[in-house]
Every structure is written in C-alpha cells, then in structure tokens.
Amino acid sequence: MTVYDARTERRWVRPTLRLRLTLLNGVLLVGGAAVLVLLAWLLVGDALGAAAELKPGSQVTLADGTQKDAMQWQSQLMAATQRDLLLNGFIAVLAVSIVGVAGAYVVAGRALRPLQQVTSTAQHLTGETLDQRIRYVGADDEVAELAATFDAMLDRINTTFETQKRFVANASHELRTPLAVMRTEVDVTLADPDADVAEYRRMAKVVRDGSERANALVDALLVLARSEAQAGRRLSRKVPADMSTGVSSALSAMRKEADRLNLTTDTSLEPAPVVGDPGLLDRLAGNLIENAVRYNHLHGRIWVRTGADADHAWLVVKNTGFEVDAADLPGLFEPFRRGGRERTGGRGSGLGLSIVRAVAEAHGGAVSAVANPDGGLEVTVTLPAAATTPVVAASATVPPR
C-alpha cells in the first residue's frame, strides 16, 4: 500500500534553481525559435506578394498543361508556402525546445553539483565530522569560489571548535586541581583521630587558598568570555578613560609582591586617553603588571610607559626575567599558556595575556610581545585614541622602544 506523502509531492514540484534555470533556457529557446519562424513567414509573404503586377486576365500554364488565372495561382502558392513554413517551423521549434531543455537540464545539473555537495556536507556536519570538505575540482568560476569559501569557513569553524574544546579541557583541569587539593586536605584531616586545632587551622588555610585560586580562575574566565564576546562588536560600556590610571592602580596592588622580590620599577606615565570600558581596561593593565612581577626574578626591573598621539594610545610593559623563545611568543596569548616555566611569585591561571588580547581587540586595538635579548618580555598594547587626545608625538605611529 502506497502512503501519500505531501512532502514528497512538494519536493517534485519544488522550484529548484536547476528547474528555474532549465525553464529559463527553454523559454529563451522557444521564444527565439518562434521569432525566427515568424520572421521567415513574413519574409516569404513579402517575397511572394511583391511579385510584379500581372495584367488582369493573365493565365499561367502549369506542368500538367492546365491553365489557371495568374492572380489566383499566386494567392494559392503564397498560402501553401506559408502553411508549410508554419508547420515545419513548429516541428523545428518543438525539436529544438526538447533538445535545448534537456541539454540545459543536464548542463545546469553539472554546474550546480558543487551546490549539492555544499548542502550534503552541511547536512552531515557534526562535531566529529568537521574535517569534511567539498574540495571542488572544476572551472574557476563563481561555483568554485563558493565551494572554496565554504571550505575556508569549515576550516575556521573547525579551528574554533578545537580551540574551544582545548579551552574547556584546560579550564576543567585548572578547576579540578584546587578542588582536589581541598578535598584531599579535608579527607586526610578528618581521617586523623589525633588531629588538633593547629591541624584543623592548617587544613582551613589550605582550603581557603584553594578556594581563592578557584575563585580567581572563575573570575578570569568570566572576564575572558566577556572580552571575547565584545571583540568585533560595540562595547556594552563606552566612556572616556585613561590607561595610565589603571597602571597606577595595578602598581599599587602589586607593590607588596614587587617589594618581596626587590624589583625596581621605572615609570613614564603620560596621558593615554581612550574610549571604552574602564573595568576591562583596568584589568588589562593589571594583568600586564601582574605578569611583569610574577615572571620576574630577584632584584629585577620593570619598565612601564603610557602615551598617545593623534591616532593611538599605548601602554608598554617591559620586565626582566627568564629567556623566552621567539617561537613561543604567539602561544603566550593563548589560554592556559605560561611560557614553559613556573612563575617566580606564584602560579597563575595562564589567562593573563589571553585577557589582555581579548580586551585590546574588544576596544579595536592590538597587542604584541617582543622577547628581550637578556630575558623577559616587552608587551605593547595599542588602542585607538580618544577624539580629544593631545598630540604628544605627531609623527609617531607606534610607541617608542
């Protein structure tokens, strides 16, 4: 028993691009052939009707010997010729139309095959099949451009998907570590029947430190997500701000750690007015200063400069420390990357420079890093200057090193 399916019927009569191209080609062929037949019909009529006028009563002798009035014979000949022309022309138009429509259907199908591959590939895409590609091989036309664009889009999606998977895995690992430490401390302390108040205080301190680390990681993840969500779009908050203000606050917050390492700080804080989110800009400066302290060594140095010209405002943070391979610089801006060595002042989440890059991009700027020959990094953040930025160095487009 055949079950009627309305969707199947709609699919057969669906006005697909292939059907529309075929019908358009058929209409053009039939129209052109009909115009040619009509033109031939008119030309034949004009040719036969334009014969020299015959004297009234003129006779025409036919092949069988019969005689006929010349005017009557001419009229019959023209009518028969036009009738045969229309009949043969209709047959020719029908044949041309059938062959043309069939050929157009085949040609359109071959031309649109990559589009079918795009549709099929898109329908079968999942998180496990993002490696599928069209890989179109054919003429270098618009269809080939579309297929190449679709493959490039899949490459970007696959890269983003893999990055997100690594990010989630790393975030889970980073959160699992302090939670595991806290649980281990609690279990060990509770399992000790001789544990005294001092032991419980030690356990409480470990749990507190672990919770602070987990809380700091969650805060960093939220800031990173917020910054990346606003990258390439309008910021949710845009007010006048000065990057030098955030630097001063960050230096004050890290003063105790810097004194512990006997770090020398050199600052040159010129006005660096921008328009953006002050909270994100303060976090940007704070992360750079925190990295400069934590990646430093005893009796090291930190240089901080801010400034602006007519077009850009910049923040440059340079520090001494261990040597960094130039090949590792791009990876430092990826989440959970710490440059290959543990920090001197404590272990961080590895999100500092990732947040810096995300905040800079959210404000329409950029960030770059250069490895110092004697160790350490120099990180430069460049943002569009506010409209009222005073011209400090009109000829400079990048901050001086």
VEXLO-226169 format. One record per residue: residue number from 1; x, y, z of N, C-alpha, C in turn; residue in one letter. Coordinates in steps of 0.001 Angstrom, whole numbers. Atoms other than C-alpha are relative to their C-alpha. Layout:
REM residues N
  seq      n.X      n.Y      n.Z     ca.X     ca.Y     ca.Z      c.X      c.Y      c.Z  type
  NUM        X        Y        Z        X        Y        Z        X        Y        Z     A
...
//
This chain:
REM residues 401
  seq      n.X      n.Y      n.Z     ca.X     ca.Y     ca.Z      c.X      c.Y      c.Z  type
    1      844    -1184        0        0        0        0      888     1246        0     M
    2     -804    -1210      110     1446     3361    -1041     -582     1083      890     T
    3      428    -1057     -906     1270     6042     1579      276     1342     -662     V
    4     -158    -1319      613      684     9555      289      798      899      935     Y
    5     -829     -895     -780     3295    11955     1493       41     1350     -704     D
    6       61    -1324      607     2709    15634      826     1385      587     -191     A
    7    -1344     -531      128     6357    16400     1419      681     -517    -1267     R
    8     -581      556     1230     7335    14035    -1434     -527      730    -1220     T
    9      568     -704     1144     4935    15772    -3794      577     1408     -104     E
   10     -564    -1344       27     6188    19179    -2811     1448      -27     -482     R
   11    -1390       86      441     9717    18002    -3423       95     -110    -1518     R
   12      -31      151     1452     8882    17013    -7026     -320     1315     -707     W
   13      397    -1247      654     7319    20395    -7793      729     1198      594     V
   14     -713    -1103     -635     9723    22440    -5727      767      795    -1048     R
   15     -688     -820     1018    11050    25385    -7781     1491      116      293     P
   16    -1432       -2     -261    14696    24436    -7503      721      912     -977     T
   17     -795     -846      882    17441    26545    -9024      256     -698    -1330     L
   18     -219      745     1235    18126    23797   -11553    -1224       51     -888     R
   19     1239      -53      782    14472    23743   -12633     -224     1387     -570     L
   20      203    -1357      493    14314    27511   -12896      962      345    -1132     R
   21     -951     -240     1089    17493    27658   -14987     -418     -738    -1267     L
   22      458      775     1166    16123    24918   -17248    -1185      674     -665     T
   23     1176     -666      563    12778    26689   -17683      392     1317     -678     L
   24     -440    -1249      621    14508    29990   -18376      673     -270    -1333     L
   25     -661      341     1254    16695    28371   -21018    -1017     -469    -1039     N
   26     1032      462      927    13645    26648   -22529     -829     1144     -554     G
   27      781    -1157      473    11665    29903   -22680      792      809    -1007     V
   28     -824     -753      943    14573    31658   -24360      133     -723    -1334     L
   29     -117      756     1248    14993    28846   -26914    -1299       43     -794     L
   30     1292       -1      702    11277    28620   -27718     -313     1387     -536     V
   31      255    -1361      459    10950    32391   -27901      856      366    -1194     G
   32     -874     -323     1120    13984    32733   -30154     -381     -747    -1270     G
   33      404      771     1179    12874    29911   -32477    -1309      522     -574     A
   34     1282     -521      478     9329    31315   -32655      193     1317     -743     A
   35     -276    -1264      690    10685    34747   -33589      596     -262    -1377     V
   36     -598      325     1296    12782    33181   -36350    -1045     -527     -981     L
   37     1048      534      882     9788    31253   -37738     -927     1119     -465     V
   38      870    -1118      376     7623    34371   -37638      673      913    -1000     L
   39     -739     -845      933    10321    36382   -39373       65     -647    -1379     L
   40      -24      699     1298    10661    33725   -42104    -1361       39     -668     A
   41     1367      -44      555     6879    33659   -42518     -284     1357     -618     W
   42      216    -1346      534     6784    37421   -43001      843      241    -1246     L
   43     -859     -217     1163     9749    37411   -45381     -515     -741    -1231     L
   44      547      755     1134     8225    34682   -47537    -1246      677     -550     V
   45     1209     -697      465     4915    36529   -47634      330     1250     -776     G
   46     -383    -1214      709     6616    39739   -48626      616     -321    -1350     D
   47     -653      349     1264     8697    37989   -51285    -1020     -429    -1052     A
   48      995      472      962     5716    36288   -52907    -1002     1094     -348     L
   49      976    -1054      274     3447    39263   -52537      583     1158     -756     G
   50     -633    -1131      671     5986    41653   -54000      299     -278    -1469     A
   51     -236      294     1421     5996    39970   -57440     -637     1084     -878     A
   52      504    -1034      917     5370    42236   -60446    -1483     -216     -268     A
   53     1439       99      238     1716    43023   -61026     -253     -605    -1395     E
   54      360      643     1276      162    40870   -63699    -1190      729     -628     L
   55     1115     -624      688    -2161    42171   -66324    -1265     -801      310     K
   56     1255      744     -299    -5771    41303   -65427     -341     -973    -1130     P
   57      346     1037      964    -6838    38102   -67063     1175     -833     -448     G
   58    -1181      780      379    -3306    36739   -67358     -182    -1442      451     S
   59      115     1424     -267    -3078    32982   -67457     1390     -589      250     Q
   60    -1229      716     -290     -456    30618   -66103     -192    -1450     -422     V
   61       78     1387      452      237    27275   -67760      802     -866      966     T
   62     -638      864     -980     1019    24567   -65188      693    -1158     -694     L
   63     -785     1102      558     3205    21483   -65679     -893    -1045     -653     A
   64      882      996      599      187    19283   -66434     -755      540    -1201     D
   65      599     -570     1191     -832    21618   -69238    -1243      824      280     G
   66     1201     -788     -303    -3765    23207   -67438      406     1446      187     T
   67     -214    -1424     -143    -4127    26929   -67371     -831      516     1174     Q
   68      656     -520    -1191    -5006    28981   -64358      206     1505       37     K
   69     -150    -1450     -143    -5592    32628   -63537     1258      289      831     D
   70    -1295     -280     -635    -2216    34109   -62550     -166      540     1421     A
   71      188     -572    -1338    -3538    36119   -59569     -473    -1062      983     M
   72      489     1075     -871    -5403    33128   -58168     1109    -1000      326     Q
   73    -1110      946     -233    -2384    30885   -58639     1007      569      995     W
   74     -945     -628     -926     -149    33396   -56845     -518      -42     1442     Q
   75      580       30    -1357    -2523    33575   -53841       61    -1399      598     S
   76      -47     1373     -493    -2738    29790   -53551     1431     -423      343     Q
   77    -1398      354     -246     1026    29436   -53814      511      635     1308     L
   78     -466     -689    -1216     1642    32014   -51059     -621     -637     1239     M
   79      660      617    -1149     -920    30393   -48724      597    -1369      305     A
   80     -574     1321     -216      509    26909   -49251     1419      105      550     A
   81    -1384     -160     -469     4082    28134   -48755       30      424     1473     T
   82       26     -450    -1398     3224    29971   -45531     -500    -1101      935     Q
   83      496     1102     -821     1255    26962   -44254     1080    -1038      232     R
   84    -1087      963     -156     4150    24600   -44921     1111      562      893     D
   85    -1035     -618     -817     6549    27083   -43351     -379      -32     1484     L
   86      436       25    -1402     4477    27325   -40179       38    -1403      569     L
   87       15     1377     -476     4067    23549   -39935     1422     -500      251     L
   88    -1394      447     -176     7739    22790   -40493      709      802     1089     N
   89     -593     -826    -1052     8721    25707   -38263     -442     -458     1382     G
   90      484      487    -1296     6523    24382   -35426      723    -1289      393     F
   91     -709     1245     -285     8129    20955   -35742     1450      290      404     I
   92    -1385     -353     -325    11616    22539   -35725       97      630     1392     A
   93       -5     -636    -1322    10756    24709   -32698     -191    -1046     1097     V
   94      239     1047     -983     9428    21650   -30836     1255     -843      212     L
   95    -1215      810     -126    12561    19636   -31609     1118      768      707     A
   96    -1030     -818     -643    14892    22482   -30668     -296      181     1483     V
   97      375     -207    -1390    12926    23057   -27461      292    -1233      839     S
   98     -241     1237     -759    13105    19415   -26394     1482     -229      223     I
   99    -1442      200     -124    16795    19108   -27143      630     1071      886     V
  100     -573    -1086     -781    17566    22520   -25648     -316     -106     1485     G
  101      384      127    -1402    15602    21953   -22437      734    -1167      656     V
  102     -711     1151     -547    17121    18502   -21945     1480      325      209     A
  103    -1398     -377     -150    20598    19857   -22591      208      998     1131     G
  104     -114     -978    -1076    20004    22793   -20257     -144     -658     1363     A
  105      182      697    -1275    18793    20438   -17525     1273     -737      409     Y
  106    -1240      727     -285    21938    18325   -17823     1126      964      354     V
  107    -1075     -964     -244    24281    21326   -18021     -187      695     1346     V
  108      268     -652    -1286    22578    23059   -15074      308     -940     1159     A
  109     -297      973    -1055    22842    19870   -13046     1483     -132      259     G
  110    -1444      112     -163    26562    19588   -13705      576     1276      620     R
  111     -502    -1263     -537    27094    23290   -12953     -345      171     1472     A
  112      466     -179    -1375    25114    23104    -9706      389    -1166      910     L
  113     -391     1143     -823    26642    19832    -8486      778      417     1241     R
  114     -670     -432    -1234    29019    21674    -6107     -963      538     1048     P
  115      980     -489     -972    25989    23341    -4531     -656    -1166      727     L
  116      545     1187     -649    24533    19905    -3882     1010     -589      985     Q
  117    -1026      483     -924    27864    18907    -2341       56      875     1253     Q
  118       33     -898    -1157    27712    22001     -113    -1157     -367      915     V
  119     1172      349     -799    24200    21068     1010      194    -1335      711     T
  120     -214     1318     -602    25112    17431     1592     1024       67     1125     S
  121    -1026     -119    -1035    28251    18353     3514     -549      695     1233     T
  122      570     -726    -1132    26364    20849     5672     -980     -862      786     A
  123      975      847     -676    23644    18299     6432      663    -1073      854     Q
  124     -668     1086     -719    26176    15721     7635     1042      493      991     H
  125    -1003     -523     -907    28341    18068     9674     -417     -189     1453     L
  126      176      102    -1447    28663    17271    13359     1334      352      645     T
  127    -1243     -281     -687    31287    17821    15999     1107     -972     -350     G
  128    -1001     1012      339    33018    14638    14815      340      -21    -1480     E
  129     -232       42     1447    32842    15322    11057      355     1372     -558     T
  130     -370    -1328      478    34142    18890    10846     1200      -31     -938     L
  131    -1125       96      926    37047    17576     8764     -453     -219    -1438     D
  132      489      196     1357    34800    17002     5728      106     1303     -792     Q
  133     -117    -1156      876    35398    19344     2772     -564     -344    -1377     R
  134      527      215     1361    33962    19803     -727     1139     -322     -957     I
  135    -1179      172      867    37359    20071    -2447     -411      -30    -1472     R
  136      521     -105     1369    35763    21179    -5712     1144       75    -1008     Y
  137     -953      -21     1106    37744    20498    -8875     -789      284    -1273     V
  138      735     -367     1197    36445    22301   -11930      422     1375     -469     G
  139     -306    -1317      546    36309    25591   -13763      100     1036     1116     A
  140     -205    -1062     -992    37458    28663   -11883    -1094     1050     -184     D
  141     1146     -882      166    34009    30261   -11753     -592      329     1364     D
  142      641     -386    -1255    31542    31538    -9149     -285    -1206      883     E
  143      272     1200     -794    30647    27999    -8083     1268     -467      704     V
  144    -1269      368     -626    34309    27196    -7454      342      953     1138     A
  145     -245     -975    -1063    34591    30407    -5433     -870     -284     1216     E
  146      893      338    -1107    31559    29420    -3363      496    -1230      748     L
  147     -495     1217     -640    32965    25946    -2715     1255      289      818     A
  148    -1217     -342     -741    36346    27381    -1715     -325      808     1253     A
  149      412     -793    -1165    34638    29889      589     -602     -890     1079     T
  150      612      913     -963    32625    27108     2217     1064     -841      694     F
  151    -1090      769     -613    35759    25015     2765      795      855      981     D
  152     -734     -885     -906    37547    28023     4279     -807      264     1273     A
  153      848     -203    -1177    34582    28622     6579       60    -1220      915     M
  154      -92     1211     -811    34717    24999     7719     1351      -77      707     L
  155    -1314      -17     -660    38435    25404     8415      -28      896     1230     D
  156       71     -917    -1144    37720    28389    10651     -869     -581     1110     R
  157      875      590    -1011    34850    26614    12395      708    -1135      724     I
  158     -711     1121     -614    36985    23518    12965     1081      500      955     N
  159    -1028     -563     -874    39815    25632    14375     -612      552     1285     T
  160      668     -550    -1179    37429    27467    16689     -537    -1104      896     T
  161      559     1105     -777    35771    24222    17759     1103     -714      781     F
  162    -1103      659     -691    39105    22589    18572      562      887     1108     E
  163     -475     -917    -1032    40213    25709    20439     -919        0     1202     T
  164      953       20    -1105    37033    25688    22488       88    -1300      785     Q
  165     -132     1269     -715    37455    22006    23289     1235        1      900     K
  166    -1207      -80     -827    41018    22590    24474     -203      952     1168     R
  167      241     -966    -1067    39866    25603    26437     -829     -619     1121     F
  168      844      638    -1016    37131    23633    28205      780    -1052      770     V
  169     -789     1031     -672    39508    20759    28922     1008      620      962     A
  170     -968     -649     -874    42161    23109    30311     -679      657     1193     N
  171      718     -634    -1105    39606    25037    32366     -448    -1043     1014     A
  172      411     1065     -913    38265    21796    33804     1186     -497      820     S
  173    -1189      458     -711    41792    20701    34677      427     1021     1047     H
  174     -426    -1036     -935    42637    24041    36275     -931       80     1210     E
  175      947      -41    -1118    39450    23980    38382       68    -1282      836     L
  176      -44     1263     -731    39852    20327    39283     1171      -41      977     R
  177    -1173       54     -867    43306    20889    40782     -241      596     1386     T
  178      240     -518    -1358    42345    23244    43662    -1101     -752      733     P
  179     1063      768     -652    39166    21262    44319      539    -1323      542     L
  180     -582     1257     -462    41168    18034    44547      889      223     1216     A
  181     -857     -301    -1152    43661    19667    46907     -838      224     1248     V
  182      854     -266    -1162    40894    20936    49153     -630    -1285      531     M
  183      638     1231     -450    39118    17583    49245     1016     -926      670     R
  184    -1022      856     -601    42359    15721    49960      352      480     1402     T
  185     -331     -543    -1317    43206    18039    52833    -1106     -285     1010     E
  186     1120      259     -906    39731    17681    54318      -53    -1472      378     V
  187       86     1433     -283    39734    13877    53982     1132     -452      926     D
  188    -1141      411     -818    43226    13496    55465     -167      497     1436     V
  189      151     -557    -1351    42482    15786    58391    -1108     -693      768     T
  190     1107      666     -684    39136    14183    59178      328    -1447      332     L
  191     -346     1396     -264    40680    10702    58972     1016     -144     1131     A
  192    -1001       49    -1070    43298    11619    61592     -700      188     1351     D
  193      693     -140    -1288    41830    10896    65048      758      881      992     P
  194     -802     -801     -924    44660    12796    66707      160     1444     -461     D
  195     -129    -1367      511    44189    15998    64721     -427     1005     1058     A
  196      316    -1025     -986    44277    19054    66952     -438     1282     -705     D
  197      460    -1270      556    43232    22651    66491      996      540    -1016     V
  198    -1021     -485      937    46519    23524    64814     -105     -703    -1350     A
  199      148      739     1259    45994    20769    62240    -1220      476     -769     E
  200     1204     -496      678    42478    21984    61530      222     1406     -552     Y
  201     -308    -1333      518    43766    25540    61167      831     -100    -1289     R
  202     -803      185     1209    46367    24338    58663     -865     -451    -1160     R
  203      911      473     1032    43674    22464    56739     -894     1138     -498     M
  204      858    -1116      398    41431    25525    56780      754      991     -879     A
  205     -799     -919      814    44257    27659    55398      195     -539    -1411     K
  206     -161      607     1327    44875    25201    52551    -1307       97     -787     V
  207     1298      -78      664    41147    25101    51771     -283     1432     -442     V
  208      222    -1397      371    40986    28896    51825      842      384    -1212     R
  209     -858     -316     1143    43954    29208    49464     -524     -652    -1280     D
  210      542      674     1176    42437    26629    47137    -1265      662     -516     G
  211     1232     -666      426    39077    28391    47111      304     1345     -636     S
  212     -375    -1269      606    40761    31714    46407      548     -206    -1405     E
  213     -536      277     1331    42620    30181    43497    -1128     -358     -976     R
  214     1129      354      865    39429    28639    42097     -848     1222     -310     A
  215      795    -1203      220    37570    31918    42564      695      942     -979     N
  216     -745     -848      927    40336    33847    40790      -70     -543    -1421     A
  217       86      600     1334    40231    31379    37915    -1368      241     -613     L
  218     1350     -239      520    36448    31700    37573     -158     1461     -416     V
  219       70    -1415      363    36741    35495    37618      739      268    -1310     D
  220     -765     -192     1231    39422    35347    34924     -741     -561    -1208     A
  221      774      579     1100    37284    33053    32784    -1168      892     -384     L
  222     1126     -886      287    34329    35422    33096      473     1257     -732     L
  223     -526    -1178      676    36457    38417    32120      403     -341    -1429     V
  224     -405      421     1339    37899    36496    29163    -1219     -194     -893     L
  225     1219      212      790    34443    35417    27995     -671     1325     -335     A
  226      609    -1312      231    33122    38957    28390      762      780    -1049     R
  227     -816     -746      957    36017    40448    26441     -114     -588    -1397     S
  228      103      634     1320    35885    37889    23620    -1375      192     -606     E
  229     1348     -204      530    32115    38339    23326     -163     1379     -610     A
  230      126    -1369      496    32603    42062    22701     1015      327    -1079     Q
  231     -986     -231     1059    35503    41690    20283     -704       62    -1343     A
  232      621     -168     1308    34455    42971    16868    -1403      573       69     G
  233     1314     -606     -138    31225    44415    18273      131     1269      842     R
  234      -10    -1189     -831    30255    47569    20093       83     -405     1465     R
  235     -116      273    -1425    31296    47590    23729    -1306      360      702     L
  236     1222     -291     -754    28437    47439    26196      121     1291      802     S
  237     -233    -1237     -737    30034    50380    28012     1152      744     -644     R
  238    -1034     -801      637    31981    53175    26342       -9     1387      632     K
  239     -154    -1300     -652    33140    56125    28417     1459      419     -133     V
  240    -1399     -434       28    36289    58266    28412      793     -621     1143     P
  241     -860      630     -998    39148    56556    30244     1451      300     -348     A
  242    -1428     -227      195    42918    56829    30669      739    -1247      467     D
  243     -704     1229     -351    45140    53760    30599     1037      213     1092     M
  244     -992     -245    -1050    47682    55435    32881     -614     -137     1387     S
  245      661      154    -1299    45106    55405    35691      -11    -1457      430     T
  246      -16     1421     -317    44806    51623    35526     1381     -496      360     G
  247    -1374      401     -322    48592    51301    35580      343      372     1432     V
  248     -293     -431    -1371    48856    53304    38794     -671     -906     1020     S
  249      709      887     -924    46224    51150    40484      638    -1379       34     S
  250     -613     1328       48    47893    47920    39303     1344      -22      720     A
  251    -1289      -56     -699    51306    49010    40553     -198       36     1510     L
  252      278      -36    -1438    49805    49785    43954     -419    -1376      503     S
  253      473     1314     -427    48104    46386    44097     1137    -1019       71     A
  254    -1104      959       34    51363    44545    43270     1221      499      760     M
  255    -1160     -554     -689    53608    46683    45473      616     -985      990     R
  256     -516      933    -1003    53914    44070    48210      801    -1122     -662     K
  257     -705     1072      699    54914    41312    45765     1284      518     -631     E
  258    -1201     -574      609    57343    43632    43982     1067      256     1055     A
  259     -987     -226    -1075    58988    44572    47279      599    -1318      479     D
  260     -515     1295     -441    59312    40913    48230     1113     -486     -917     R
  261    -1016      416      961    61322    40326    45031     1063     1075     -224     L
  262     -947    -1107      161    63213    43630    45382       70      485    -1447     N
  263       68     -456     1383    62041    44782    41978       82     1519      -59     L
  264      -85    -1440      265    62899    48236    40645     -974      342    -1120     T
  265     1031     -368      971    60061    49934    38815      284     1386     -552     T
  266     -164    -1284      700    60634    52707    36254    -1271      299     -768     D
  267     1265     -345      652    57509    54504    35086      129     1317     -747     T
  268      142    -1237      767    56803    57137    32465    -1440       51     -466     S
  269     1442       74      220    53063    57644    32632     -515     1316     -555     L
  270      627    -1125      685    51928    60189    30064    -1481     -315     -205     E
  271     1432      257      237    48185    60649    29467     -205     -893    -1230     P
  272      338      919     1093    46766    57850    27298    -1517     -136      -65     A
  273     1469       21      -22    43073    58754    26859     -573     -854    -1127     P
  274      718      841      953    40809    56253    25134    -1481       42      365     V
  275     1429      147     -279    37096    55484    24969     -292    -1489       70     V
  276      272     1422     -152    35999    52130    26329     -561     -322     1356     G
  277      489      497    -1278    35108    50056    29351     1116      140     1029     D
  278    -1081     -187     -980    37177    51279    32350      331    -1271      766     P
  279     -260     1230     -730    36760    47964    34154      888     -950     -776     G
  280     -830      874      822    38192    45961    31266     1398      583     -199     L
  281    -1310     -625      187    40981    48490    30718      850     -124     1266     L
  282     -759      194    -1244    41962    48295    34394      489    -1442      115     D
  283     -420     1403      -47    42033    44502    34108     1155     -249     -966     R
  284    -1097      125      964    44236    44786    31023     1320      457      619     L
  285    -1223     -508     -619    46784    46953    32855      413     -869     1182     A
  286     -320      831    -1149    46542    44814    35987      639    -1319     -388     G
  287     -588     1267      432    47277    41597    34094     1429      178     -497     N
  288    -1361     -229      492    50324    43107    32383      969      246     1150     L
  289     -870     -264    -1147    51742    44434    35656      200    -1272      823     I
  290     -108     1254     -763    50984    41143    37424      946     -966     -689     E
  291     -921      873      731    52754    39180    34685     1437      483      132     N
  292    -1355     -552      -86    55735    41546    34806      639     -301     1356     A
  293     -527      307    -1333    56075    40875    38549      218    -1498      154     V
  294      -69     1444     -250    55389    37156    38601     1005     -706     -899     R
  295     -977      618      903    57618    36363    35622     1387      616      155     Y
  296    -1285     -657     -222    60494    38400    37058      881     -853      906     N
  297     -888      695     -921    63443    37360    39207      441      978     1082     H
  298     -462     -846    -1091    65030    38674    42359      861     1143     -527     L
  299     -743    -1208      371    66393    42220    42034     -172      328    -1489     H
  300      275     -307     1401    64806    42521    38610     -529     1418     -169     G
  301      495    -1347      326    63354    45580    36879    -1287     -108     -799     R
  302     1239     -134      767    60039    46657    35423      -46     1414     -564     I
  303      166    -1301      647    59531    49478    32914    -1441      104     -502     W
  304     1382     -216      416    56042    50892    32327      -98     1377     -641     V
  305      164    -1270      708    55241    53586    29758    -1404       82     -570     R
  306     1268     -285      672    51985    55110    28588      157     1298     -769     T
  307      -57    -1218      804    51419    57781    25975    -1017      -60    -1112     G
  308      980      -67     1086    49390    58820    22971      458     1004    -1031     A
  309     -130    -1005     1038    49494    60665    19677    -1392      296     -528     D
  310     1303     -394      514    46715    61913    17447     -896    -1189     -314     A
  311      785     1152      447    45617    58406    16441      -34    -1143     1002     D
  312     -103     1180     -844    46747    55894    19056      415      363     1418     H
  313     -487      -25    -1377    47196    55458    22766      633    -1350      288     A
  314     -717     1245     -202    49615    52865    24054      399     -190     1451     W
  315     -519      422    -1302    50751    51003    27119     1086    -1025     -273     L
  316    -1143      896      192    54181    49326    27171      477     -453     1373     V
  317     -493      584    -1250    55212    46979    29988     1158     -928     -347     V
  318    -1208      786      258    58726    45544    29973      551     -495     1325     K
  319     -545      549    -1239    60312    43282    32565     1205     -885     -296     N
  320    -1068      982       69    63431    41286    33215     -564    -1358      400     T
  321      462     1340     -337    63177    37546    33708      733    -1030     -814     G
  322     -649     1071      747    63990    34240    32101     -166      223    -1497     F
  323       37     -174     1451    64629    33998    28379    -1228     -693     -591     E
  324     1182      522      693    61647    33422    26097      351     -189    -1461     V
  325     -251      284     1408    61985    31761    22716     -989      779     -850     D
  326      878     -789      879    60614    33947    19918    -1116     -850     -591     A
  327     1040      872      563    58731    30923    18560    -1144     -224      979     A
  328     1041      212    -1003    56797    30712    21840     -872     1224      229     D
  329      738    -1232     -277    55548    34311    21755    -1478      -73     -397     L
  330     1433       48      331    52282    33703    19820     -803     -856      961     P
  331      724      883     -905    51351    30876    22181     -252      604     1357     G
  332      206     -615    -1310    51650    33147    25223    -1364      665      117     L
  333     1303     -655      -11    48387    34818    24203    -1148    -1001      -54     F
  334     1026     1026      -50    46531    31501    24182     -335     -318     1454     E
  335      370      304    -1387    44579    30473    27304      832    -1138      584     P
  336     -691     1017     -797    46431    28446    29961     1423     -266     -490     F
  337    -1402      107      383    49884    29086    28493      827      866      937     R
  338     -792     -721     -981    52555    30112    30985     1452      173     -440     R
  339    -1356     -253      481    55643    30374    28846      988    -1089      284     G
  340     -899     1127     -151    57099    26995    29750      680     -102     1339     G
  341     -622       74    -1296    58289    27851    33248     -974      521     1049     R
  342      850     -473    -1080    56669    28388    36597      371     1430      357     E
  343     -249    -1371     -386    56339    31924    37816      760       49     1313     R
  344     -789     -157    -1214    58641    33207    40485     -887      314     1189     T
  345      810     -438    -1101    55925    34797    42533    -1223     -799      248     G
  346     1177      824     -215    53373    32043    42446     -593     -440    -1306     G
  347      565      601     1215    51438    30001    39966    -1309      670     -347     R
  348     1216     -648      449    48757    31763    37924     -858     -938     -805     G
  349      944      822      761    45896    30577    35796      390     -140    -1457     S
  350     -375       56     1405    47591    31182    32456     -969      721     -905     G
  351      982     -742      792    44811    33552    31320      354     1468     -137     L
  352     -311    -1423      -37    46580    36876    31832      110      636    -1360     G
  353     -183     -595     1315    47763    37606    28302    -1168     -293     -932     L
  354     1201      266      790    44669    35949    26807    -1037     1088      247     S
  355      937    -1075     -330    42543    38506    28640      486     1321     -582     I
  356     -545    -1231      574    44877    41309    27539     -327       87    -1486     V
  357      293       -7     1437    44484    40320    23890    -1484      192     -260     R
  358     1440     -109      208    40700    39924    24183     -492     1411      291     A
  359      420    -1371     -337    40286    43330    25875      473      970    -1078     V
  360     -519     -887     1044    42518    45023    23281     -826     -116    -1277     A
  361      796      181     1210    40570    43508    20391    -1412      525      178     E
  362     1342     -527     -246    37269    44428    22027      -32     1516     -132     A
  363      -82    -1460      128    38444    48065    22004      542      424    -1359     H
  364     -483     -329     1337    39567    47891    18366     1498      183      -84     G
  365    -1444     -146       -8    43253    47680    19261      720    -1304     -233     G
  366     -825     1188      223    46074    45162    19181     1043      -73     1100     A
  367    -1048      226     -993    48741    43685    21425     1102     -813     -653     V
  368    -1143      736      540    52220    42427    20590     1024     -186     1116     S
  369    -1033      305    -1002    55135    40953    22530     1323     -222     -709     A
  370    -1347      158      522    58879    41031    21954      858     -563     1125     V
  371     -901      590     -996    61420    38843    23755     1254      854      119     A
  372    -1216     -773     -234    64249    40821    25335     1229     -899     -145     N
  373    -1210      831      183    67763    39596    24438      554     -554     1301     P
  374     -546      446    -1279    68763    39378    28108    -1058     -615      903     D
  375     1061      635     -765    65488    37783    29233    -1156      938      270     G
  376     1187     -793     -257    61985    38936    29909     -741      362    -1275     G
  377      858     -360     1115    59295    40392    27687     -259     1499      -14     L
  378      529    -1352      158    58158    43718    26326    -1326     -118     -736     E
  379     1348      136      544    54403    43784    25743     -546     1400     -282     V
  380      521    -1293      418    52823    46677    23830    -1471     -141     -368     T
  381     1428      -58      315    49095    47419    23767     -277     1342     -667     V
  382      325    -1214      750    47898    49939    21169    -1494       47     -229     T
  383     1438     -180      150    44330    51276    21212     -275     1293     -751     L
  384      364    -1280      621    42537    53949    19185     -119     1095     1054     P
  385       34    -1103     -960    42996    57283    20921    -1358      676      -16     A
  386     1235     -763      -76    40057    59326    22115       96     1225     -901     A
  387       16    -1138      931    38988    62238    19926      702     1213      560     A
  388     -616    -1168     -640    40354    64718    22449     1448     -243      392     T
  389    -1372      333     -382    43775    63066    22674      959     1120     -387     T
  390    -1000     -994      368    46530    65695    22836     1111     -622     -829     P
  391    -1050      502      864    49215    65329    20212     1315       42      757     V
  392    -1256       87     -729    52267    64101    22110     1167     -134     -965     V
  393    -1040      181     1022    54304    62923    19121     -704     -234    -1308     A
  394      859       85     1171    52533    63685    15891      546     -923    -1045     A
  395     -589      824     1042    54968    61760    13738      104    -1460      376     S
  396     -143     1397     -457    54898    58569    15821    -1287     -734     -208     A
  397     1164      871      154    52532    55769    14953       46    -1181      930     T
  398     -138     1059     -971    53877    53228    17418      814      543     1153     V
  399     -743     -502    -1138    55234    53728    20915     1485     -249     -142     P
  400    -1458      210       90    58986    54214    21147      440    -1114      905     P
  401     -563     1080     -810    61008    51307    22422     1199      527      784     R
//
